[in-house]
Amino acid sequence: MQTVHVERFAERTATTRVVGSLLAVGVLGAGLYWQFGLVGALPAVFLLLGLLGEALFVTLGVLALLSFVVLTGYGSFTERAVPIVLEMARITESPVFVAIPMFTLAGAVMTRGGISERLVRVMKALVGFLPGGLAIAAIGACAFFAALSGSSAVTIIAVGGMLAPALQKDYGEPFALGLLTSCGAIGILAPPSLPLIIYGVVSGADIQKLFVAGMVPAVLTIGMLAVYCSVRGFLVKAPRQRFDGAELLAACKHGIFALALPVLLLGGIYGGFVTAAEASILAVLYAVVVEVVIHREVKVAELWGITVDTMMLVGSILIILLMALAVTNWLTIEQVPQAASEAIQGAVKSRFAFLLALNGLLLVVGCVMDIFSALVVMTPLILPIAVAYGVDPVHLGIIMVVNLELGFATPPFGINLFISSAFFRRPVAEVFKATLPFLGVLLVGLLLITWLEDLSLALVRASGL
């Protein structure tokens, strides 16, 4: 009987929250409509559909239809809807567009082939003798694996599953939990970076420049975490393994093909031999040959299933991208970003204050949206404003990706926190607490990357791109 009362109370509470949220959105929508007309009510429509649990692509599609069909005051229904279709067709003609599914598929094949085990062995042999060597090896393995797989969730599960027991034994459970949760996304900035490709497609920034610009910030964030782990390992007197040249050679031989892929891709792109799109196709061929023919970890019969699963993931990303760009097209036609830029410049006078506010906004967005959705939704709104404050579009791309990947581990809603909680079977509050020291280190790195633009742009300028 008591259980029935509790369940009814929970249902009433949930209903009350939903009704309260809908009323709040209604009041917001009415206020925005009164102040700005139908255009002002669009944010309320976005929030309302989100509260009702609609998929993001449906929400964005409804906004696109409302924008072009209802708010545009000329032409027939068909004529008003045509720009939506034209925008979708335009983006699919982009040469870079093919790189998104191809790099994702290459990472999926390498992941299925056991790349995580080979990377962990190489990193342990390479840095295991240093103070905090095992923790540094975890950082390196996570960064490399995330760069190839493009998934922070898979990184936590694949690398964390192997290293968690040893890290818990040497450093304690909170340290291991915080480290593996924080490291899940740090390699996403390194080439071939799907978030940077998405940003390039949406913003029009050069993909090759973005890849080069991401190198130093990626090394900086990885290096700062490594230094913290080294100091921590020294203080707790964590055991080190003896350096063994023969083991390092054997580990590199075992993992040489995984280690070679980013080098070959970047060498081909910046050597002028292939474009980013061509490199993505070669990456798939390389991954298939390595995992099917050389390592024999993946059977030919499994490739179809891997491809289907990957394309379902990519399809969910691309449909959001297409719908978001349709909304962006309308916003551009109506000069909404320019109006927003003028309003913000009137309120925020300094570049420093703008960048600080941008960091805070993107951390919040990174908590509640996946990085791909956040990039396609936020980039068109932020880019014109950032340019007005003198922020280079390439530098902005690095700032956004670093912010959003850090949002994965930011309490209370960062997705990595919940993935770690479920995988390691620890309370979410415990994961929050364990992650805070690492989050503090990464926040310092974020501020350096945001305010010192040469960390992103110096290498781009030196390369002559």
N, C-alpha and C positions, 0 to 999 in steps of 0.2 A: 504493500500500500504506500509506504514511504517513497519507494522508487517511482511509482506512478506520479505522486505529487512533485517530485524533483524533475521528472521529465516534462510535466505540464508547465512547471515554472520556467524550465529552460526554453520550452517552445514559446511561452509568452514573452520571455526576455528577448529572444531572438526576433520575434515579430515586432516587439516594441522598438528594437534597434533599427530594423529595416524601415518601419514606418517613420521613425524619427529621421533617418537618413534621407528618405524620399521627401519628407516635408522640408528638410533643410535645403535639399537640392531645388525643390519647388520655389522656396523663398529666394534662393540665389538666382534662379532663372528669371523670376519675376523682376527682381531688382536690376539684373543686367539688361533685361528686355526694356524696362522703363528708361534706363540710362542710355543704352546703345542700340536699341531696336533688335531686330531678329539676329543680327550678327553677334550681338552681345550674349544672346541666349545659347549660342553653340557650346560654350564650356559646360553649361548645365546639362545639355543633352548628352555630352560625353560622359559626365559623371553619372547621370541617370542610367545610361546603358551599362556602365561598369558595375553599378550597384545591382542591377538586374542579372548580372552574370553573363552578359553577352561576350562573345569572343572579340578580341581587339580588332580583327579585320572586319567584322560585322559593324562594330561601332564606327570605325573609320569610313566604311562604305556608306553608312547612313549619313554621316557628316558630309561626305562628298556629294551625295545626292541632294541633301538639303541645301548645300552651298550653291551648286550649279543650277538645280531645277527650281528651287523655291526662291532663293535670294537673288538670282540673276534675272533681271527684268526684261530680257529680250529673247525673241525666237520662240519656236515651239518646244514641246517637251524633249523631242529627239535632238533638236539643235542644242538645247541646253546641256543634255547628257553627253554629247559627243566629246567634249574636252576630257572627260573621265577616261574614255576608251583610248583617245589619242595619247594621253599621258602614259597609259599602260603600254601601248605599242612603242612609244618612244624609248622608254627605259629598257624594254626587252631587246632593242636594237643596239644597245651599248656593248662594245667589245668586252668590257670588263664584267658584264653580267654573267657570262659563262663561268668565271672564276669562282663564284660563290658555291655552286653545287659541286664543282670538280675538286676544289680544295677540301670541302667537307667530306666527300667520298674518299679521297686519299687518306685523310685522317682516320676515317672509320675503318678502312682496310688495315691500316697500320695498328690501330687499337685492337682489333680482333686478332691480330697476329702476335700479340704478347709483347708489344713494344715497351710497356711499363716495366716488365721484369728486366729487360736488357738495359734500359736507362738507369734503373736503380743500381744494378751491378756496376755499371761504368762509374756512376757518381760516387758510390761507396769506395771503390778502388782508387778514385782520383783524389778525393778530399777527406777520406775517413780518418787519416792520421792527424788532421788539424784539431785544435780545440773546438768542440761542438761539431765534429766532422760528420756524424750521422745526421744531425739536423741540417747541416749545410747540404749534404747529399740529398736529403728530402726536398729542400728548396730547389736545387738544380734539376732533380728528376721531375718535380711538379711543373716547373717552368717550361722545360723541354716538352713534356707530355702535353701540357695545355696548348702550347704553340702548334703542335701537330694535330691534336684532336679537336681543338677549338671549343672544348667543353670543360667548364670548371667542375661540374657535377661528376663527370666521368673521371676527371683527374683525382678528385678526393677519394672516390671509390677504388680506382685502380692502384694508385700509388699509396694512398692511405691504408688500404687493406694489407699491403705488404710491410709497410714500415711502422705502423702504429704500435704493434707489440714491443718492438725494440726501443722505440722512442719513449714509450711509457716506462719501460724498465730503467732506462738510463736517465731520463729527465723528469719523470712523473707524468701522471695522466693529464693534468691541466695544460702543461706545456705542449705535449703531443697533440692534444685536441685543438688548441689554439693555432699551432703551427700549421697543421694539415688543413684546417678550415681556411686560414688566411692565404695559404699558398695555392689554393685551388684555381685562382684566376690570374696570378701574376704573370704567367707566360702568354696571356692572350694578346699582349701588345707586340710580341715578337713575330716576325714574318714566318710563315704566311698567315697574317692576322685577318680573320674574317670580319671582325668589327671594323678594322681600318678599311677593308674593301667596301663594306656597307657604307661607311661614312663617305668614302670617295665617290661612290655611285650617287649618293644623295646630294652631296655638296658640290660635286664637280671637281674636287681637288685631285691632283695627280697621285695615282696609287703608288708609283715608284718613290715619289717624294715622301709619302706617308710611311712606307716601309723603312726608308732610311731614317726618317725623323724619329721613329719608334725605337731605334736600336739603343741609343744612349739612355733614354728614360727606362727602358726595360732592364738594362744592366744596372742602373742606379737603384731601382726598387729591389731587385734581386740582391744586389750587393749590400744594401742597408739591412735587409733581413738577415743576410749571412753574417754580417758583423755582430748584430744583436745576438744571434744564436752562438757565435763563437765566444762572446763574452759570457753568455749564460753557461755554456759548456765548461768554460774555465772555472767559473765560480762554483759550480756544483760538482766539479771534478768528474765529469762524465768520461767513461772509458773511451779510449781511442784504439783503432786498429792499426797495427804496424803496416807501414807502407811496403807494398810488395809489387815490384816492377813486373814480375811475371804475371801476377793476377791482373794488373792494370792492362797489360798487353792482351791477355786472354779476354778480359771484359770488353776492351775496345774491338777486338776481332769479332766477338759475339754480337756487339751492338753497332758495328761500323756503318751498316746500311741505314739504320735509323738516324745516326748522328750526321750522316752525309747528306740527307735529303735537304735540310734548310740551306746548307752550303751550296749544293748544286743549283737549287732554285734561285738563290740570290745571285750566284755567279752568272747564271744564264740571263737573268733579268738585267743586272747592271753591267754585264759584259756586252749587252746589245744583241745577244743571240736569240732571245725570245721575249715576247711581251708577257705581262702578268697572266693574261688569259691562256696563252700557249703554255706557260709554265704550269698552270693548274692541270691541264690535260696531261702533260708529261709527268706530273706528280702522281696522277692516278695510275698511269702505266708503270711507273717506277714501283709504287706500292704493291701492285698486283704481282709484278715479277719477283719482288723481294719476298713477299709473304707466301705466295703460291709456289713459286719455282725454287727459290733459294732456301728459305727457312721452312717451307712446307707446313706452316702453322694454320693456313687457311686453305680449305679445299675449293676446287673450282665450283662445285655445286653450291657453296655457301655465298658466292659472290652476288648471285641474284638477290638473296635475302638481304645482304648488307646494302645493296644498291636501293632496294625498295624502302628499307627503313630510313636510309639517308635522305632519299628524295622526299619522303613524307615530312621529315624534319625541315628540309630546305623549302619545300612547298609552303609550310606554315610561315616561314620567314618571308618568302617572296610575296605571298598574297598580302601580308601586312605592309610590305614595302610598296607594292603597287597602289594599295588603297591610300596609304599615307601620302604618297606623291600626288595623288589626285587632289587630296585636300590642300596640299602645299601649292599646287598649281592655282587653285582658286584664291588662296591667301595672297599669292604673288600678284595675280591679276587685280585684286582689290587693294593692294598695297598695305596689307595689314602689318607685315614685319616692319615696314618703314615707319608706320604710325607708332608701333610699339617702341621702335628704336628712338624716335624723337621724344616719346614720353619718358622712357628710362633715362635718356641723356639729360632730360630736364630735372630728374630727381637724383640721379647718381652722377656726380661731377667727375670723379677720378677713375682712372683705369684700374687702380688697385682695388677700390671698393667694388667695382663691377666684377672683377675676377674672383674676389672673395665671395660675393653673393652667388656667382656662377658655381663655385665649388660646393657651396651649401645646397643649392638647388639640385645639382646633378647627383649628389650623394643621396638625397631624398628620392629622386627619380630612380636611381640604381637600386634602392631598397625594394621598390614596388613594381618595377618593370624589368623584363629581361633586356639584356644589352642591345639586342638587335632592334626590338620594338622601340626602345628609348632613343636610339640613334635616328631612326627614320621619322619619329614623331618630333623630337626636340631640335634636330639639326637645322631644319628650315627656319625655325623660329629664332634660334640663337645666333646663327651665322651672320645675318645682316647687322644685328646689334653688336656682336663682337668685332666685326670689321669696322664699324663706326668708332669703336674705342681703340682701333689700331692693332687688333689681334690678327695675326696671320692665320688664314684658313687652315694651313697645315698644322700649325701650332695648336689651333683650336681642336683639331681632330685628336691630337695626342692628349690634350687636357680632358676631353670628353670621354675617351676610352679609359684613361687612368681613373677618372672619377667614377665612372659607371662600374668598372670592374672592382673598385674598392667598395662600392655600394653593395656588392654581393655579400660582403662580410660585415656590413654595418648594421648593428642592432637598431630597431627591433625586428625588421622585416627582411633583412638580407637573406637571399635564397640559400647561400652556402651554409648559413647557420642551421637551417632546418634540414638540409641534406646531411650535414655532419651529425646532427641530433638523431636522425633516423638511422643512419648507417652505423654509428658507433654506440647507439642505444644509450645516449646520455640526455638528461633534461636540457631543454633549450636554454634555460637560464644559466646552466653550467657552461654551455658552449659560449653564450654571451660573455661571461666573465673571463673565460680562458682566452678569448680572442682579443680582448682589449689591449694588452701590451703590443701585440703585433699590429693591430689597427693603428695604434699611436705612431709606430715606426713608419708605417705606410702613409699616414697622413702628413708626416714631415716631408716624405718624398714627394707627395702630391703637391704640396705648397711650393717646393723647390722647382718642380717641373712647370707649375703654373706661372710662377713669377720670373723664372730665369729662362726666357724663350730660347736662348742659345743652346740649352741642353737638347732641344728638339731641332733647331734650325741650323746650328753651326755645321753639322755633318752634311746637311743638304746643300748648304752653300759651298762647302769644300768639295763636294762631289761634282759640282757644276750642273746639277739637274735643274 
